[in-house]
């Protein structure tokens, strides 16, 4: 109940506002469009009514399972603004509950677990991801980092028989955000290398790590395998970067920088926590010192002082923005602060710890609300207020190119101007668009079959009918679809389906999900 109230205290102002503040460029409209596009996700990987009707296979290439509750809220209320804000609130509430469980699992001290939950769930970087960047995928992925922390600790330091906790963290992340999954894998590798010299029972722990990895792969097959298959058969536009963008140290350390949501940093409170932990580092355990050193090192990597160019040949370049590492910095600092603050329990003042907890809650909520209102004021000149009426248009006509065919770059006008062509001349068919189907009525006035170019991305699992007979779509030089139509009037229909590989991967994952608890309970694995 306490976490419910505290999380609502921050999000209530957004829920009752009935609007979303959008900053350009951010990911807000992208994720709102994704929510609307989940309408037919159980029938097809493509929703033709969203992303400007270009048939982008967003639901296949961007994990959606943990976002689906947002669609439930939207489908029940038909109010996208309300559904978005309520979902963000529930995500914060869930982050608090998971954080409390995670800390309490490692250190069964109730008050400290509450402090950790408050610090981590309301950390300024996470809040800036919500209000400034609109990076909903990363926000959801941060919810599962405490589970990742527990899973790593259990395998590498404590009870390797609880390897399945790490599996849970990786699977939830895999169905949320691909980049976060890659970053978590790197974190696990680094943790293994750091703990290796003093690790006991190495064979047992390595075997537990392999079990967690194998189980994660099997459970993630519906997300990873079809995506890999479609990526192999189509050259796609994949979000990438040739360098990692970081922030000058001076900008990060200014009072404005540490309280500005658009600076994307750990915030003033967490910076003070880091300094205090460094000052009193002699009182920390060896492992806590390693965690603190890791947090400081990660903070360094978010600044321009770190030579990211040296790592341009590694997969780490895919993070694109160094500030994405702030999620791990915030996790480590919140953990160390909650674990090492001085004990407040006194025989004659049993209420003192709870006063401290209320103070932490008030400080975090107050800081986040101040940061939010300040951000709104500073960026008023580039604000766009999104209402349900406006979103009814934007979520259907937002033209997003990621995961479209790479040939689009050579001939962008077909997609960007929504151009149909017949006989290599512009045509204007009559279109009927539903989430599952794209139907066009067109007349071929010549006496020979003609190529009809449709501004819909071509993927491997496309199905085409012409006059209700099966036909074939062909990938053209613009990355869209060509269909051969006969003379006279034609009805052309495009659909997409989940192929046998997708269905087989779902079956394998469900069998794994059903069998794992039994095998673990009987100590077979």
N, C-alpha and C positions, 0 to 999 in steps of 0.2 A: 504493500500500500504506500509506503514511503517513497519508493522509486516511482510509482505511478504518479504521485502528486508532484514530485520534483521535476520529472520529465515533462509533465503537462504544464508546469509553471513556465517553462521556456517556450513550448510550442503553442500555447493557447493563443497568443497574440496573432500567430499566423493562421490558425484554424478559423478564428472568428473574423479575420480580415476579408475572407472570400476573394482573395487575389494572390497572385504570385509575382514577386518582383524579379524581373529577368534582366540580366546584364549581357550585353553582346561584346565579345563572344563568350558564351558559356554553354554548358551541356543541358540546360534546363529543358528546352523545347525538345531536344533529342530524346530525353528519358520520358517526358510526358507523351511523346508520340509512341514510344515503345510500349507504354502502359496501354494506350488505346489499341495498339496493334496486336495485343495478346488475345483479342476477341476470338480468333479462330485458330489459336496456336495448337490445339489438339487435333485439328484436321489438316493443317497445312503449315509449312515453314515460312510461307509468304502471305502477307496481308496486302491486297491490292489497293485498299482504301487509304493507306497511310504512305508516308514518304513520297508524296507527289505522284502516286499511282504508278511508280516505276518498277514495282515488284521486287524491291530489295529484300533479300533473304535475311533480314536482321535477326529474326527469331532463331535462326540456325547458327549464326556466327557470333551473336552476343548472348551469353547465358541469361535465362529469364526466370528460372524456377522460383528463386527467392523474391523476384519482383511480382510474381503472380498475385499475392495477396493485395497488392495495390490495385490490380485490375478487378479483383473481387469487390473492393470498396467502391470502385468507379461503377461497376455494373449494377451494384445495389442502389447507389445514390444518383447515378447519372450526373454527378457533380465532380468534374476532374480536379478542380482546385481543392475542394474539400478532401477528396480521396488522397491527393498527393500530400497534403499537410498532415492528415491523420496517419498516413503510412510513415512519414518521416518521424512523427511522434512515437508511433509503435516501435519503430526501429531503434530510437533512443532508449525507450523503455526496455526493449529486449537486450540492448547492449549493456544496460545497467544490471539486469538479472544475470546475464552470462558472465559479466565481469565479477559480480559478487560470487557466483559459483566457482569461477576459476581461481580467484584468490583464496577463497575459503577451502578449496581442495588442496592447495599447496600449503596454506597456513591457516588452520581452523580458528581464526580470531575474528569474531563477528564485526566489531567496530572497525577494524582495519580493512576488512573486506568491503564494508560500506564506503569507506573513504576512497578505496581504489576504484570502486564502481562509479562514484561521483566524479572523480578526477578524470578517469578515462572516457566515460560516455559524454562528458561535457567539455572535453579538451578543445581549445580554440581552433586547432586545425580541423578537427572533425566538423565543428560548427561552421567554419568558413567553407568547407566542402558543400554544406547544405545551402547556405544563404548566398554565397558569392559565386562559387564555381558551378553549383548545380550538378555535382559529380555523384549522382545517386548510386551508381554501381560501386564506386569506391567506398561510399558511406556504408552500404550494406556489407561489403567485404570486411570493413573494420570491425563490424559486430562480432566476427568470428576469430579475431586475433587473440583474445584471451584463451580461447579453446586451443589455438595453436601453441600458445605459451605453455599451457598445462601439458599438452601432448608431447612437446619437446622435452620438458622437464621429466616427465614420467619415463620416457624411453631412455634418455641419456644420463639421468641422474638418480631416478627413484625406481619405480616399479615398471619394468618393461612389459609385464603382462597386460598393462593398460594401454598398449599401443593403439588400440582402436580409437582413443580420444584424438590422436593426431589424424587418423583417417576421417573422423567426423569433421574436423576443421578444414581439411583439404577438399573434401567432397562439397561441403557447403560453399566454400570459396569458388570451386570449379563451376558450380551452378549459379555463380553471381558475377564474377569479373575475371577474365582470362589473365590480364596483366598482374592482378593481385596473386593469382595462382603461381605465376612464374616467380614473382618476388618472394612468396612464401617458400618456394622450393629452394631458392638461393639462401634464405634465412636458415632453413634446416641444414643445408650443406655447411654453412659457416659455423653453426652451433656444433655440428659434429666435429669439425676440424678443431674448434677451440677446446672442446671437452675431451678430445681423444687422448692427450698425454696422461691425464689423471683418471681416465675412465676405467672402471672395474667391470668385470664380466663382459668384455668386449664382444665376444661371439654372440652372447645372448642378446645384447642390446642391438647389435647390427642385424641380427635375425628379426628382432621386433621391428626395426626400422624398415626392413624389406617387406615384412608382413603388412605394415601400414601402407607402404607404397603400392604393393600389389592390390590390396583391397581398394585403395583409392582409385587406381586405374580401372578396375572392374566396375566400380560403382559410377564412375564418370564416363563410361563408354558412350551413353546417349548424347553427351555433350561434346566429347572430343572426337569420336570416330567419324560421324557424319561431317563434321566441320573439316576434318582432315581430308576426307574423300572429295568433298565439293571444292576445297582449295586446290586439290591436285588436278581436278578436271577443268578448273577455271582459273585464269590469272586474275586475281582480285586486287582491289584497292584496299590495302591493309594499313591502318594507322601506324606510322613509323616515324623515326627521326634519325637524322645524321649526327646529331649531337644531343647532349643533355643540357637543358637550360637550368641555370642556378641563379642565386640572388647575391648581389654584393653584400659582404659582411656588414658594412656600415649601414646599409639600408635595413638589414635585419635587426640591428642592435639599437636603432633609434626608438624613441618612445612611440612614434607614429607607426613604425614598422611592426613593433611587438603588439600593437592593439588594432592593426588594420587587417580586416578580413581579406583584403585583396593582395596582401603580401604573402599569404599562404605559409605562415610559419607556426612555430609551437606556441607562441603567445607569451605575454609577460609573466604570467603565473608559472608556467613550466620552465621558463628561462631562469626565474628566481629559484625554483626547485633544483634545477641543474647546478646552479652556482652553490647553493647551500650543501648539496650532496658532495660537491668537490671540496668545499671547505672542511666538512666533517668526514672526509673519505677514510680517515684512519680508523674510524669507528665501524666501518662496514666490514662484512665478511669478504673473503677472497672472491667468491662468486658474485657478490653484489658489486665489488670493484670492477670485475670484468663486465658486468652489465652496464655499469655507469660509464666505463671506458668505451663500450660499444655505442651508447647513446651520444657521447661527446663526439666520437668519430663520425657517426651518422650526421650529427649537426654540422660538422665541418664539411661533409660532402654536399650539403645543401647550399653552400656558399661558393662564390667564384674562386675561392682560394684552392679548392680541390681540383686537381688536373683531370677532369673527365675525359679530355682528349686522349689520354693514355689508355683509356678503356674502350675506345671507339670500335675496336675489333671484337668486343665481347657482347654477349646477349644483354648485358646491363644497360646498353645504350637504348634498349626498348622502353625504359621507364620514361624517357622523353623529358620529364620535369623532375628535377632533383627533390623538389618539395614533397613529392609523393612518399619519400622516406620519413616524413614527419609522423606518419601513423605509427611506425615502429619506435621512434624517439618518444612519442607521447605514451605509448604502452610501457616502455621500460622505465621512464621517469615516474609515471603514476604508480607502478609496482614498487619501485624503490622508496618513493615517498611514503606510501601506505605501510610498507614493511618496517621502515626505520624511524618514523617519527617517535618522539619520546612518549613513553606510557603516561596516560593521563588518569588512570584509575587510582582513586584515593579512597580510603575507608570512610572518611567523613563526607566525601563528595562523589557519590556514585553517579550523580547526574552529569558530571563534568565531561565524560567522553561524548555524551549525546549532545551537549551544548556545542562541543567542537565539531561534531558531524553536521549539525544544523548550520554552523558558521561556514563550513566548507561548502555545503549545498547553496547557501545564500551567496557566497563569494563566486562560485562557478556560474550560477544562473545569472547573477547580477552582471558579472563580467561579460558573459555571452550576449545578454540583452543590450548592454552598452556597446559592445562591438558591432552588433547588428544594426542598431539605430545610427551609430556613427558611420557605418559603411553605406547605409541608405542615404545619409546626408551628403557624404563626400562624393558619391557616384550618381547624384541626382540627374546630372546632365546626360547620362547614358542608361538611365533606367527605362524599362518598358514594363508597364503594368499588364499582366496577363489575367484576363477574366475568362470565365467559361465561354462567353460568346466569342471572344477572340480566339480561344484555343480550339473551338469547333472548326475554325478555318485552318489555323496553323498546323494542327496535328495531322491534317490530311494533305496539306500542300507544302510541308517542310521538305525541301530537297536535300537529302543527305547522301553523300557519295561513298562513304566508307562501306566496304564489302560489296560494292558494285563491281562490274567487270572492268579490268584494268584498261581495256581498249577504249573505254570512255574518254580517257585523257587525250587520245588522238583525234577524236571527233565528238567533242562535248555538246555540240548544238542539238543533237538528236534528243538527248535527255534534258538538257537545260531549257530548251524551247518546246519540248514535248511535240516533236515533229513526227508525223506519220508520212510515209512515202509509198507511192504506187507508180510503177514504171519510172522510178527514180525522180518522180515529181511529188511535190507536197500533196497530201490528201487529207480529207476531213471526214473520217468515218463517224458513224453514230455509235457511241460507247455506252455500255452498261457495266458498272463496276460494283462488285460485291467483295467482301473480304476474301472469298475463296476463288472467285472467277473474274476474268476480264473478258468481256464479250464485245466484239466490234462487228458492225454491219457496214460493208463496203461494196461498191459496184466496180467491176473490172469491165470497162467499155470496149476493150480490145477483143480480138477473136482468138487470142492465144493466152495461155497461163502467164501470170505476172507475179513478180516478187513484191510482197507487201511487207514494208518495214514498220515495226511496232516499237515505240519507245519504252520497252520493258526489258529489263536485264535478262539475259539468257543464262540459265543454270542447268546442270545436268539432269535434274529430275523434272524438267518442264514437260507438260502434256499439252498437245495442241489438237484441236478438232476444227475441221473446215466443213461447214454444212453438216455437222453432226457425225462426220466420219473422221477417224483417226488420221492425223497428218503428222508433220514433223517441223519443229522449229529449228532454225539454223543460226548459229552465232555469226554475227556480221562484224565488220571492221569498227563499228562504234560500240561494240559490246552488248548490243541489243539483239532483238529477235527478227529474223526474216522468215516469212511463211509464203509458200507458193500457193496462189489461189487461182481457180479456173475462171474462164470468161463468165460474165454475168454477175448477178448479186451473190454475195457470200456472207456467211455468218462465221466469224473466226472466234474461237474461244481458247483462252489460255488458263491453265490451272497448274498447281504444283502439288506434289504428294510426298509423303514419307516413304522412302524405298525400303526394300527388304533389309538392307544393312542397318538402317535406323531401327526397324522393328526388332531385328536380332539383337542389337546392342541394348535396347530397352529390356528385352527378355533376359539377357545375361545380367544386367544390373539388378533387375528385380529378384532373380534367383540368388544372386550374391547377397542382396539385402535380406532376403528371407533366411538364407543359410548361415550367414555370419554369426548372428546371436546364438544360434544353437551350437555351432562349432566352438565359439568362445566360452560359452557356459559349460560345455563338457570338456573344456581344456584340450581340445583336439588341435587347435592352433593357438 
